[in-house]
Amino acid sequence: MHTERIKQLNDKANSLDAIGIIKLAFEEFVSKVTFATSLGEEDQVITDMIAKTAPGISIFTLDTGRLFAETYDLMAKNQKKYSHLDFKIYYPDTKAVEEMVRTRGINLFYESVENRKRCCHVRKVEPLQRALAPMVAWMVGLRRDQAITRATLEPVEWDEANKKIKFNPLYNWSLEQVRDYIKLNNVDISPLHAKGFVSIGCAPCTRAIKPGEDIRAGRWWWEEPEQKECGLHNNPKWKGNK
């Protein structure tokens, strides 16, 4: 049943720009669609677009407990600048974090892919599931050229893991387009971007990239590219997914 629904939405979304896709999401689902931001450049663009064109869409972010100080500063700026928006912050379950750290160590993620994915599940996936529970659809800042795991993105997809409709307003944008919007609209972004950080996640798992490196090279740099998803955005059409 959801296959036909996704097709119907894509038939509409394929002829729309990013703002049009955002408006479509709100028109179709109203209070049952939410936007998940990690406060990266793409997400800051979408937050600004929502504030200007569809302020009824709620926004949330995940505080994993291991974020950069610059990320918290940007979070605070957003809360003030976009005070008219419904902005929520979700946290991991305290007992789950305590048990994981007690049994596997504070920096378990460096020791194996299994450990890293466990940490991502506790700190990101489970809080995400709570945030999405009352929703029918959600919106994210994914782009096709961010990673090989995202090359087949469509404007609207079915998120099988969470059983939700997922909107990707910037699916066909380039990084240059993102940065042009940021300059034109005076959008606040993390100062880490100016230091070579493109994709920003948890502090222990993110580094700046070198000129010419893939834009996701700074995330979990000790792993192979096909493993570089945290479980929030696994794409069923990507052959590397297990």
SERO-4910 file (N, C-alpha, C, O; in steps of 0.05 Angstrom, whole numbers):
BEGIN
 pado doro    nc1    nc2    nc3   cac1   cac2   cac3    cc1    cc2    cc3    oc1    oc2    oc3
  Met    A     17    -24      0      0      0      0     17     25      0     11     45    -14
  His    A     39     25     16     56     49     17     71     54     -9     78     76    -14
  Thr    A     75     32    -25     89     36    -51     74     55    -69     86     72    -82
  Glu    A     48     51    -71     31     69    -88     31     97    -77     31    116    -92
  Arg    A     30     99    -50     30    126    -38     56    141    -44     55    165    -50
  Ile    A     78    127    -42    104    139    -47    105    148    -77    116    170    -83
  Lys    A     95    131    -94     95    138   -123     78    163   -128     87    181   -143
  Gln    A     55    165   -115     38    189   -118     52    214   -108     51    235   -121
  Leu    A     66    212    -86     80    235    -75    104    243    -92    109    267    -96
  Asn    A    118    223   -103    141    229   -120    132    241   -147    146    258   -158
  Asp    A    109    233   -157     98    245   -181     94    275   -177     98    291   -196
  Lys    A     86    283   -153     83    311   -147    110    324   -141    116    346   -151
  Ala    A    127    311   -125    152    323   -116    173    326   -138    189    344   -136
  Asn    A    172    309   -158    193    310   -179    192    336   -194    213    344   -206
  Ser    A    170    350   -195    168    375   -209    172    399   -191    169    422   -200
  Leu    A    178    394   -165    180    416   -146    208    422   -138    226    404   -140
  Asp    A    214    446   -129    240    453   -118    239    445    -88    219    435    -78
  Ala    A    261    451    -74    263    443    -46    241    454    -29    229    440    -13
  Ile    A    235    480    -32    214    493    -17    187    480    -24    170    476     -6
  Gly    A    183    474    -49    158    461    -57    155    434    -44    132    426    -37
  Ile    A    176    419    -41    175    392    -28    168    396      1    153    380     12
  Ile    A    180    416     14    174    421     42    144    428     45    131    418     64
  Lys    A    134    445     28    106    453     29     88    429     24     67    425     37
  Leu    A     96    412      5     81    388     -1     79    370     24     57    359     30
  Ala    A    101    366     38    101    350     62     82    360     83     68    345     96
  Phe    A     82    387     86     64    399    106     35    397     98     17    391    114
  Glu    A     30    402     72      2    401     62     -9    373     65    -33    369     71
  Glu    A      7    353     61     -2    325     62     -5    314     90    -23    298     96
  Phe    A     13    323    109     14    310    135     11    329    159      8    319    181
  Val    A     13    354    155      9    375    176     25    368    201     50    368    200
  Ser    A     12    362    223     26    357    249     38    330    250     52    323    270
  Lys    A     35    313    229     45    286    230     71    283    213     80    261    207
  Val    A     83    306    206    109    306    193    128    323    211    120    343    221
  Thr    A    153    314    213    173    328    229    199    328    214    204    311    197
  Phe    A    216    347    221    243    349    209    264    342    229    265    353    251
  Ala    A    282    324    221    305    316    238    330    331    229    339    328    207
  Thr    A    341    348    247    365    363    240    389    354    257    386    349    281
  Ser    A    412    351    244    437    347    258    453    372    258    476    372    267
  Leu    A    441    394    249    453    421    248    477    424    229    493    442    232
  Gly    A    478    406    209    497    409    188    488    431    168    467    443    172
  Glu    A    503    436    148    497    457    129    470    453    116    453    471    114
  Glu    A    465    428    106    440    422     93    416    426    112    395    437    104
  Asp    A    419    416    136    398    418    156    392    447    164    369    454    169
  Gln    A    413    463    165    408    492    171    393    506    148    377    523    153
  Val    A    398    497    123    383    508    100    353    500    103    336    517    100
  Ile    A    348    475    109    320    466    111    306    479    135    283    487    132
  Thr    A    320    482    157    308    496    180    300    525    172    278    534    179
  Asp    A    317    538    157    311    566    148    287    566    129    270    583    131
  Met    A    286    546    112    263    544     93    237    539    108    216    550    101
  Ile    A    238    521    127    214    515    143    205    540    158    181    546    158
  Ala    A    224    554    170    216    578    185    202    599    167    185    613    177
  Lys    A    210    600    142    199    620    124    174    611    109    158    628    101
  Thr    A    171    585    105    149    575     87    130    555    100    107    553     91
  Ala    A    139    541    120    121    520    133    128    518    162    135    496    172
  Pro    A    124    540    178    132    540    206    115    520    223    122    516    247
  Gly    A     95    508    212     80    488    227     93    462    229     85    445    245
  Ile    A    115    458    214    130    432    216    148    433    241    164    451    244
  Ser    A    145    413    257    162    411    281    190    402    273    194    389    253
  Ile    A    209    410    290    237    403    285    249    390    310    243    399    332
  Phe    A    266    370    306    279    358    329    308    351    322    315    348    299
  Thr    A    324    349    342    352    341    339    358    321    361    344    319    382
  Leu    A    379    305    357    388    285    376    413    294    390    433    299    377
  Asp    A    412    297    416    436    303    432    448    276    442    438    265    461
  Thr    A    469    267    429    480    241    435    497    242    461    503    221    472
  Gly    A    504    266    470    521    268    493    551    269    485    568    273    503
  Arg    A    556    267    459    584    267    450    588    288    428    606    285    411
  Leu    A    571    308    427    573    328    406    595    348    411    605    351    433
  Phe    A    602    362    389    622    384    391    609    408    406    585    412    405
  Ala    A    626    423    420    616    447    433    604    466    413    584    480    419
  Glu    A    615    467    389    605    485    368    577    477    360    561    494    352
  Thr    A    570    451    362    544    442    355    523    452    375    501    461    368
  Tyr    A    531    451    400    513    462    421    509    492    418    487    502    423
  Asp    A    530    506    411    527    535    407    508    541    384    492    559    386
  Leu    A    510    525    363    492    529    340    463    522    347    444    535    338
  Met    A    460    501    363    434    493    373    421    517    388    397    523    384
  Ala    A    436    530    405    426    552    420    419    576    402    398    589    407
  Lys    A    435    581    382    428    602    362    402    596    348    386    614    345
  Asn    A    398    571    340    373    564    327    349    569    344    328    579    335
  Gln    A    352    561    370    329    564    388    321    593    391    297    600    394
  Lys    A    340    611    390    334    640    392    324    652    365    304    666    365
  Lys    A    338    645    344    332    657    318    305    647    308    289    662    296
  Tyr    A    299    621    312    274    609    302    256    602    326    246    580    328
  Ser    A    253    621    344    238    616    368    208    610    363    194    600    380
  His    A    199    617    339    170    612    333    166    583    324    143    575    319
  Leu    A    187    567    321    185    540    312    184    521    337    194    527    358
  Asp    A    171    498    332    170    477    353    195    461    351    197    444    334
  Phe    A    215    467    368    241    455    367    246    437    391    247    446    414
  Lys    A    250    411    386    253    392    409    281    379    408    293    377    386
  Ile    A    291    371    431    317    357    433    312    331    447    300    330    469
  Tyr    A    321    309    435    318    282    446    345    271    455    365    276    443
  Tyr    A    344    256    477    368    245    489    367    215    491    345    204    492
  Pro    A    390    202    491    390    172    494    382    164    522    383    180    541
  Asp    A    373    140    524    365    129    550    389    127    568    410    114    561
  Thr    A    388    139    592    411    140    610    421    112    618    445    107    617
  Lys    A    403     94    625    411     68    633    425     52    611    444     37    616
  Ala    A    415     56    586    427     42    563    455     52    558    473     36    553
  Val    A    459     78    561    486     89    557    505     79    580    527     71    574
  Glu    A    495     80    604    512     71    627    520     42    624    543     35    629
  Glu    A    501     25    616    507     -4    612    527     -8    590    546    -24    592
  Met    A    523      6    567    541      3    545    570     11    552    589     -3    546
  Val    A    573     34    565    599     44    573    612     26    594    636     22    593
  Arg    A    596     15    612    606     -2    633    617    -28    621    638    -38    630
  Thr    A    603    -39    602    611    -66    591    631    -64    567    646    -83    563
  Arg    A    630    -42    552    646    -41    528    666    -18    528    683    -16    509
  Gly    A    665      0    547    684     22    548    673     48    537    655     48    521
  Ile    A    685     70    546    675     97    538    679    102    508    663    116    496
  Asn    A    701     91    496    706     95    468    705     69    452    722     63    436
  Leu    A    684     53    458    681     27    446    680     27    416    688      8    403
  Phe    A    671     49    404    667     51    375    692     48    358    690     41    335
  Tyr    A    716     53    370    741     50    355    749     21    352    766     14    336
  Glu    A    737      3    368    747    -25    370    735    -43    349    748    -63    342
  Ser    A    711    -37    339    699    -54    319    675    -40    307    663    -22    319
  Val    A    667    -49    282    644    -38    269    619    -44    286    601    -28    289
  Glu    A    619    -69    297    596    -77    314    593    -58    338    570    -50    344
  Asn    A    615    -52    351    613    -34    374    604     -6    365    588      7    379
  Arg    A    615      4    343    608     30    333    578     32    327    565     51    334
  Lys    A    567     11    314    539     11    308    522      8    333    499     18    334
  Arg    A    532     -6    353    518     -8    378    516     20    391    495     28    402
  Cys    A    538     34    391    538     61    403    519     79    388    503     94    400
  Cys    A    519     78    361    501     94    345    472     87    351    454    104    352
  His    A    467     61    356    439     52    361    430     64    388    408     75    390
  Val    A    447     62    408    439     72    434    436    103    434    417    113    445
  Arg    A    455    116    422    456    146    424    439    160    403    431    183    406
  Lys    A    433    146    380    419    159    358    393    145    350    371    157    350
  Val    A    395    119    344    372    105    332    349    103    351    326    109    344
  Glu    A    354     95    376    332     92    395    318    119    401    294    120    401
  Pro    A    333    140    406    320    166    409    305    175    384    283    187    386
  Leu    A    316    169    361    302    175    336    275    161    335    255    173    328
  Gln    A    275    136    342    250    121    342    229    133    360    205    132    353
  Arg    A    237    143    383    219    156    401    208    182    389    184    188    391
  Ala    A    226    197    376    217    222    364    197    217    341    179    233    336
  Leu    A    201    195    326    184    190    303    159    175    309    141    173    293
  Ala    A    157    164    333    134    147    340    107    158    333     90    144    322
  Pro    A    102    184    340     75    195    334     72    205    306     50    215    298
  Met    A     92    203    289     92    215    263     85    195    241     88    171    244
  Val    A     76    206    218     71    190    194     94    193    175    101    175    159
  Ala    A    106    217    175    128    223    157    149    240    170    144    254    190
  Trp    A    174    239    159    195    256    169    211    266    146    210    256    124
  Met    A    227    287    152    243    301    132    272    303    141    278    307    164
  Val    A    290    300    121    319    300    128    334    316    107    323    323     86
  Gly    A    359    321    112    376    337     94    395    321     77    416    331     70
  Leu    A    387    297     69    405    280     53    407    290     24    387    302     13
  Arg    A    430    286     12    434    293    -16    447    269    -30    462    254    -18
  Arg    A    442    267    -56    453    244    -71    483    243    -71    495    221    -69
  Asp    A    496    266    -73    525    266    -76    541    266    -49    565    271    -49
  Gln    A    526    261    -27    540    260     -1    556    235      3    577    235     15
  Ala    A    546    213     -9    559    187     -4    549    167    -24    527    170    -36
  Ile    A    564    146    -29    556    125    -48    531    111    -38    516     99    -54
  Thr    A    527    111    -12    503     98      0    478    115     -5    455    106      1
  Arg    A    481    139    -16    458    157    -20    453    165    -49    438    183    -55
  Ala    A    467    152    -67    467    159    -95    440    155   -109    435    167   -130
  Thr    A    423    139    -98    397    133   -110    373    147    -96    350    139   -100
  Leu    A    379    167    -81    358    181    -66    336    192    -84    342    202   -106
  Glu    A    311    190    -75    289    203    -89    278    224    -70    284    224    -47
  Pro    A    262    243    -81    251    264    -63    234    253    -41    233    265    -19
  Val    A    220    231    -46    203    218    -26    209    188    -26    210    176    -48
  Glu    A    214    177     -3    220    148     -1    205    135     22    194    149     39
  Trp    A    204    109     21    193     94     44    215     85     62    234     72     53
  Asp    A    214     93     87    233     86    107    224     60    121    208     61    139
  Glu    A    234     38    111    225     12    120    232      7    150    216     -4    165
  Ala    A    255     17    158    264     12    186    245     25    206    239     13    227
  Asn    A    235     49    199    217     63    218    188     63    209    171     73    223
  Lys    A    183     50    186    156     49    175    143     77    172    120     82    180
  Lys    A    159     95    161    151    123    157    157    131    128    174    120    115
  Ile    A    142    152    119    149    165     94    171    185     99    170    200    119
  Lys    A    191    185     82    214    203     86    216    223     62    216    215     39
  Phe    A    218    248     69    222    269     49    251    279     49    263    283     70
  Asn    A    262    282     25    289    291     21    289    316      3    294    314    -21
  Pro    A    283    340     14    279    364     -2    304    371    -18    302    383    -40
  Leu    A    328    365     -8    353    373    -21    366    349    -36    390    350    -42
  Tyr    A    350    329    -43    361    304    -54    378    309    -79    398    294    -82
  Asn    A    372    329    -95    388    333   -120    405    358   -119    414    368   -140
  Trp    A    409    369    -95    425    393    -92    455    386    -91    462    364    -82
  Ser    A    472    404   -100    501    401    -97    509    416    -71    493    432    -61
  Leu    A    533    411    -62    543    425    -38    545    455    -45    541    472    -27
  Glu    A    552    461    -70    554    489    -78    527    503    -75    526    526    -66
  Gln    A    506    490    -83    479    502    -81    472    507    -51    460    527    -45
  Val    A    479    488    -34    474    491     -6    488    516      5    476    532     19
  Arg    A    513    518     -2    529    541      8    520    568     -4    523    589      9
  Asp    A    511    567    -28    500    591    -41    475    601    -25    472    625    -20
  Tyr    A    458    582    -18    434    589     -3    442    601     24    430    621     34
  Ile    A    461    589     37    470    598     64    480    627     62    474    643     79
  Lys    A    496    633     42    506    660     39    484    680     32    483    702     44
  Leu    A    467    673     14    445    691      5    425    697     28    414    719     28
  Asn    A    421    678     46    401    681     66    412    685     94    398    684    114
  Asn    A    439    689     96    452    693    122    445    672    143    438    678    165
  Val    A    447    647    134    441    625    152    465    619    170    488    617    160
  Asp    A    460    615    195    481    608    214    490    579    209    474    561    205
  Ile    A    517    575    209    527    547    207    550    544    227    560    563    239
  Ser    A    558    519    231    579    514    250    606    525    240    612    522    217
  Pro    A    622    537    258    648    546    250    667    523    242    688    528    231
  Leu    A    659    499    249    676    476    242    678    472    212    697    461    202
  His    A    657    481    197    657    478    168    681    493    156    693    483    136
  Ala    A    688    515    167    711    531    157    737    518    163    758    526    153
  Lys    A    737    498    180    761    484    188    764    457    174    781    440    182
  Gly    A    748    452    153    750    428    138    731    406    145    731    384    134
  Phe    A    713    412    165    692    392    172    668    396    153    657    418    152
  Val    A    661    375    139    638    377    121    614    364    134    593    377    138
  Ser    A    616    338    140    595    323    154    603    322    183    623    310    190
  Ile    A    586    333    200    593    336    229    574    318    246    550    322    245
  Gly    A    586    300    261    570    283    279    581    285    307    586    307    316
  Cys    A    584    263    320    596    262    346    626    269    345    640    262    326
  Ala    A    636    283    365    664    292    365    684    270    362    703    273    346
  Pro    A    682    247    376    702    227    373    702    213    346    722    199    339
  Cys    A    681    216    331    677    201    306    678    219    281    671    210    260
  Thr    A    686    244    285    686    263    262    713    277    261    723    286    282
  Arg    A    724    280    237    748    295    233    746    312    208    728    308    192
  Ala    A    763    331    206    764    348    181    774    330    158    788    311    162
  Ile    A    765    337    134    775    322    111    796    338     96    799    362     99
  Lys    A    812    323     80    834    335     65    823    343     37    803    331     28
  Pro    A    835    362     24    826    370     -3    825    345    -21    844    330    -23
  Gly    A    803    342    -35    800    320    -54    788    295    -42    780    276    -56
  Glu    A    786    294    -15    774    270     -2    743    271     -5    731    292     -8
  Asp    A    731    247     -5    702    245     -5    691    261     18    703    261     40
  Ile    A    667    273     14    656    291     35    648    276     60    644    288     81
  Arg    A    645    249     58    639    233     82    664    220     95    662    205    114
  Ala    A    687    227     84    712    214     93    718    221    122    733    206    136
  Gly    A    707    243    132    713    250    160    696    236    180    700    240    204
  Arg    A    676    220    171    659    205    190    669    177    192    672    163    171
  Trp    A    674    167    216    683    140    221    705    133    201    704    112    187
  Trp    A    726    150    200    747    148    179    762    121    180    776    115    161
  Trp    A    760    106    202    774     81    204    758     58    191    768     35    192
  Glu    A    735     63    181    718     42    169    717     45    138    725     65    127
  Glu    A    707     24    125    704     24     96    680     41     88    661     43    104
  Pro    A    681     54     65    659     73     57    631     60     57    612     74     64
  Glu    A    629     35     50    602     22     48    590     17     75    566     10     77
  Gln    A    605     21     97    595     17    124    587     44    137    578     44    160
  Lys    A    592     66    124    590     92    137    561    103    139    556    124    128
  Glu    A    544     88    152    518     98    159    514     90    189    525     70    198
  Cys    A    500    106    203    496    101    232    471     86    238    466     79    262
  Gly    A    455     81    218    430     67    223    405     85    220    383     75    221
  Leu    A    410    111    218    388    130    216    377    131    187    354    135    183
  His    A    396    127    168    388    131    140    396    109    121    404    114     98
  Asn    A    395     84    130    402     62    112    383     62     88    359     62     92
  Asn    A    394     60     65    379     61     40    375     32     29    395     20     22
  Pro    A    350     22     28    346     -5     19    354    -10    -10    358    -33    -17
  Lys    A    357     11    -26    364      8    -54    395      6    -57    405      0    -79
  Trp    A    409     12    -35    439     11    -37    448    -17    -32    442    -29    -11
  Lys    A    462    -29    -51    470    -57    -51    488    -64    -28    491    -87    -20
  Gly    A    501    -44    -16    519    -49      6    505    -54     33    518    -62     52
  Asn    A    479    -48     34    464    -52     59    461    -81     65    457    -97     47
  Lys    A    462    -88     90    459   -116     98    431   -119    111    423   -140    119
***
